[in-house]
Structure formats: structure tokens, C-alpha cells
Amino acid sequence: MGQAAKVLQLFKTLHRTRQQVFKNDARALEAARIKINEEFKSHKSETSSKKIEELMKIGSDVELLLRTSVIQGIHTDHNTLKLVPRKDLLLENVPYCDAPTQKR
């Protein structure tokens, strides 16, 4: 796969992740869309393959961070937030046990 195709794939992946992470939050969706587009446009004329690889690594890291670390919160009251974690965030959640059992 050529470098241009990889860049386009990362661009699309970031937008898909944005849509999943900020679902039902129009303001966050729009802000993330603008930021992604601005970053890609500002580096559109980059020709150094080393710099492009570095920028792609940053983009991949951002996508991973968004996908694994961002939780939506909804204001329900004056001082109350309701957290709305996505199902894929809860998969690695291991419950804490006060009295662990010994393995045999």
C-alpha cells in the first residue's frame, strides 16, 4: 500500500473513531472534525517520507487514545455528570477482589 493510501486510511479511521467516541454530541463532533481536517490540511504539502511517517505515528496514537481513553459525560444536574462508557471500553475491566483466592 502506498504512503498516500495509508494517509487517507488514517484520515478515514480518525473520522470513524470521532463519530463513535463523540456520538450524540454535535459540538464535540464538529470540533473534532475541524481539528482533524486542519491538521491534515496543514501538512498536505509535506514531502519528507520520514516526517510523514512521524505524523502518521502521531495520528495513530491519537486515534488509539480517543478509542481507549475518552468517556462521554452528560450533565444531568447542576453538579452531576452521567458517564456513558462505550461497550468496547468495558471489555478490559477486571473487578477488584478484597479476598483473592490462592491458585492451586
Backbone as CSV, one residue per row, in Angstrom:
resi,resn,N_x,N_y,N_z,CA_x,CA_y,CA_z,C_x,C_y,C_z
1,MET,0.858,-1.175,0.000,0.000,0.000,0.000,0.900,1.233,0.000
2,GLY,0.605,2.181,-0.875,1.403,3.390,-0.964,1.200,4.310,0.227
3,GLN,2.112,5.233,0.375,2.062,6.141,1.520,0.809,7.022,1.484
4,ALA,0.412,7.479,0.302,-0.786,8.313,0.181,-2.030,7.533,0.613
5,ALA,-2.088,6.251,0.268,-3.225,5.415,0.659,-3.256,5.219,2.170
6,LYS,-2.093,5.063,2.786,-2.023,4.911,4.247,-2.479,6.182,4.942
7,VAL,-2.094,7.328,4.410,-2.508,8.607,4.990,-4.025,8.755,4.885
8,LEU,-4.586,8.428,3.730,-6.035,8.502,3.541,-6.759,7.536,4.472
9,GLN,-6.205,6.346,4.639,-6.807,5.358,5.543,-6.809,5.876,6.982
10,LEU,-5.708,6.504,7.413,-5.637,7.072,8.763,-6.651,8.200,8.919
11,PHE,-6.788,9.042,7.903,-7.759,10.131,7.909,-9.173,9.588,8.119
12,LYS,-9.523,8.561,7.366,-10.857,7.956,7.478,-11.051,7.281,8.834
13,THR,-10.018,6.613,9.320,-10.094,5.945,10.623,-10.309,6.957,11.746
14,LEU,-9.603,8.078,11.684,-9.785,9.122,12.695,-11.218,9.652,12.680
15,HIS,-11.783,9.846,11.495,-13.163,10.339,11.418,-14.162,9.291,11.903
16,ARG,-13.924,8.018,11.621,-14.820,6.969,12.142,-14.755,6.908,13.669
17,THR,-13.546,6.993,14.195,-13.378,6.963,15.647,-14.049,8.174,16.283
18,ARG,-13.907,9.330,15.654,-14.546,10.562,16.141,-16.056,10.363,16.225
19,GLN,-16.640,9.744,15.205,-18.088,9.532,15.192,-18.539,8.576,16.289
20,GLN,-17.720,7.588,16.611,-18.077,6.641,17.671,-17.896,7.259,19.049
21,VAL,-16.768,7.943,19.242,-16.424,8.468,20.570,-17.347,9.609,20.987
22,PHE,-17.670,10.496,20.051,-18.468,11.674,20.382,-19.911,11.555,19.885
23,LYS,-20.411,10.344,19.809,-21.769,10.078,19.351,-22.771,10.904,20.171
24,ASN,-23.727,11.518,19.491,-24.790,12.327,20.111,-24.286,13.627,20.745
25,ASP,-23.088,14.055,20.430,-22.552,15.317,20.948,-22.113,16.165,19.748
26,ALA,-23.051,16.944,19.229,-22.822,17.694,17.994,-21.632,18.645,18.106
27,ARG,-21.499,19.293,19.238,-20.411,20.261,19.409,-19.042,19.577,19.381
28,ALA,-18.917,18.460,20.077,-17.647,17.729,20.095,-17.360,17.099,18.734
29,LEU,-18.399,16.591,18.078,-18.225,16.015,16.744,-17.681,17.048,15.763
30,GLU,-18.261,18.248,15.798,-17.841,19.312,14.893,-16.429,19.790,15.216
31,ALA,-16.120,19.951,16.500,-14.783,20.402,16.897,-13.717,19.390,16.491
32,ALA,-14.003,18.111,16.685,-13.045,17.066,16.305,-12.888,17.008,14.789
33,ARG,-13.984,17.163,14.046,-13.918,17.159,12.586,-13.037,18.299,12.085
34,ILE,-13.249,19.468,12.633,-12.459,20.634,12.224,-10.983,20.424,12.548
35,LYS,-10.675,19.919,13.732,-9.292,19.713,14.148,-8.592,18.681,13.259
36,ILE,-9.256,17.573,12.977,-8.665,16.541,12.114,-8.382,17.123,10.732
37,ASN,-9.379,17.806,10.164,-9.206,18.382,8.831,-8.103,19.435,8.810
38,GLU,-8.028,20.286,9.832,-6.986,21.311,9.900,-5.597,20.694,9.949
39,GLU,-5.430,19.663,10.773,-4.120,19.026,10.910,-3.673,18.386,9.598
40,PHE,-4.589,17.713,8.923,-4.224,17.091,7.656,-3.941,18.148,6.581
41,LYS,-4.735,19.227,6.550,-4.509,20.284,5.557,-3.199,21.008,5.799
42,SER,-2.846,21.220,7.070,-1.617,21.956,7.367,-0.367,21.174,6.958
43,HIS,-0.470,19.861,6.845,0.678,19.036,6.457,0.498,18.419,5.067
44,LYS,-0.434,18.958,4.309,-0.753,18.417,2.990,0.439,18.453,2.030
45,SER,1.268,19.483,2.139,2.384,19.633,1.196,3.679,18.987,1.697
46,GLU,3.601,18.221,2.769,4.793,17.550,3.306,5.299,16.509,2.309
47,THR,6.601,16.530,2.051,7.170,15.597,1.075,8.165,14.618,1.696
48,SER,8.697,14.939,2.852,9.670,14.067,3.500,8.977,12.818,4.034
49,SER,9.400,11.664,3.544,8.753,10.418,3.977,8.970,10.156,5.468
50,LYS,10.115,10.581,5.992,10.381,10.415,7.426,9.411,11.256,8.256
51,LYS,9.186,12.483,7.836,8.260,13.375,8.543,6.820,12.859,8.424
52,ILE,6.472,12.334,7.254,5.128,11.783,7.052,4.906,10.587,7.965
53,GLU,5.911,9.704,8.077,5.800,8.553,8.978,5.635,9.006,10.425
54,GLU,6.363,10.043,10.809,6.272,10.588,12.169,4.872,11.152,12.426
55,LEU,4.331,11.879,11.463,2.986,12.439,11.600,1.929,11.335,11.637
56,MET,2.135,10.277,10.850,1.196,9.159,10.864,1.225,8.428,12.203
57,LYS,2.390,8.330,12.803,2.507,7.711,14.130,1.726,8.526,15.154
58,ILE,1.852,9.848,15.082,1.106,10.725,15.986,-0.394,10.537,15.773
59,GLY,-0.828,10.505,14.507,-2.244,10.307,14.197,-2.766,8.973,14.707
60,SER,-1.978,7.925,14.556,-2.379,6.605,15.054,-2.474,6.594,16.574
61,ASP,-1.531,7.267,17.223,-1.558,7.354,18.686,-2.797,8.115,19.168
62,VAL,-3.145,9.182,18.463,-4.328,9.966,18.820,-5.581,9.122,18.660
63,GLU,-5.653,8.362,17.574,-6.818,7.504,17.341,-6.955,6.464,18.451
64,LEU,-5.841,5.859,18.837,-5.854,4.871,19.915,-6.270,5.504,21.233
65,LEU,-5.753,6.675,21.511,-6.097,7.389,22.745,-7.584,7.726,22.780
66,LEU,-8.109,8.222,21.678,-9.542,8.533,21.625,-10.375,7.277,21.846
67,ARG,-10.004,6.209,21.171,-10.786,4.973,21.219,-10.753,4.310,22.588
68,THR,-9.621,4.414,23.293,-9.476,3.660,24.543,-9.602,4.493,25.810
69,SER,-9.560,5.823,25.716,-9.490,6.626,26.935,-10.592,7.660,27.121
70,VAL,-11.352,7.960,26.099,-12.350,9.025,26.190,-13.706,8.435,26.553
71,ILE,-14.322,9.017,27.578,-15.655,8.619,28.013,-16.542,9.852,27.952
72,GLN,-17.734,9.715,27.386,-18.664,10.834,27.324,-19.315,11.046,28.676
73,GLY,-19.532,12.308,29.010,-20.261,12.674,30.213,-21.410,13.585,29.837
74,ILE,-22.574,13.364,30.451,-23.761,14.164,30.166,-24.155,14.884,31.452
75,HIS,-24.338,16.210,31.356,-24.794,16.969,32.521,-26.242,16.582,32.811
76,THR,-26.483,16.047,34.017,-27.840,15.662,34.394,-28.417,16.617,35.429
77,ASP,-27.543,17.263,36.156,-27.957,18.177,37.210,-26.928,19.292,37.277
78,HIS,-27.091,20.185,38.241,-26.164,21.310,38.379,-24.724,20.837,38.579
79,ASN,-24.506,19.885,39.466,-23.160,19.386,39.770,-23.010,17.903,39.470
80,THR,-23.816,17.364,38.576,-23.809,15.926,38.340,-23.547,15.622,36.871
81,LEU,-22.675,14.653,36.645,-22.392,14.151,35.304,-22.753,12.673,35.256
82,LYS,-23.387,12.264,34.175,-23.661,10.840,33.953,-22.642,10.370,32.921
83,LEU,-21.813,9.411,33.294,-20.816,8.871,32.371,-21.448,7.825,31.477
84,VAL,-21.114,7.896,30.197,-21.662,6.967,29.217,-20.505,6.259,28.521
85,PRO,-19.960,5.206,29.158,-18.849,4.492,28.518,-19.345,3.626,27.365
86,ARG,-18.547,3.530,26.322,-18.869,2.655,25.198,-18.577,1.210,25.592
87,LYS,-19.224,0.281,24.937,-19.060,-1.135,25.280,-17.611,-1.612,25.119
88,ASP,-16.913,-1.114,24.114,-15.533,-1.560,23.899,-14.584,-1.079,24.987
89,LEU,-14.964,-0.061,25.754,-14.131,0.383,26.874,-14.269,-0.534,28.075
90,LEU,-15.380,-1.207,28.201,-15.644,-2.026,29.375,-15.099,-3.444,29.252
91,LEU,-14.570,-3.813,28.108,-14.114,-5.186,27.903,-12.925,-5.562,28.775
92,GLU,-12.028,-4.627,29.045,-10.834,-4.945,29.808,-10.988,-4.634,31.298
93,ASN,-12.189,-4.364,31.733,-12.438,-4.014,33.115,-12.458,-5.285,33.971
94,VAL,-11.515,-5.406,34.879,-11.436,-6.567,35.751,-11.877,-6.132,37.147
95,PRO,-12.888,-6.780,37.721,-13.364,-6.367,39.041,-12.314,-6.602,40.123
96,TYR,-12.312,-5.712,41.094,-11.387,-5.807,42.217,-11.934,-6.805,43.221
97,CYS,-11.035,-7.583,43.820,-11.451,-8.583,44.799,-10.697,-8.338,46.100
98,ASP,-11.426,-8.116,47.209,-10.800,-7.875,48.506,-10.085,-9.098,49.051
99,ALA,-10.623,-10.268,48.789,-10.056,-11.505,49.311,-9.707,-12.436,48.153
100,PRO,-8.539,-12.261,47.558,-8.185,-13.125,46.434,-8.003,-14.567,46.880
101,THR,-8.359,-15.467,45.997,-8.166,-16.885,46.290,-6.819,-17.333,45.776
102,GLN,-6.252,-18.316,46.416,-4.951,-18.818,46.003,-5.122,-19.796,44.837
103,LYS,-4.259,-19.680,43.862,-4.290,-20.616,42.744,-3.643,-21.920,43.174
104,ARG,-4.204,-23.028,42.731,-3.684,-24.341,43.098,-3.136,-25.057,41.917
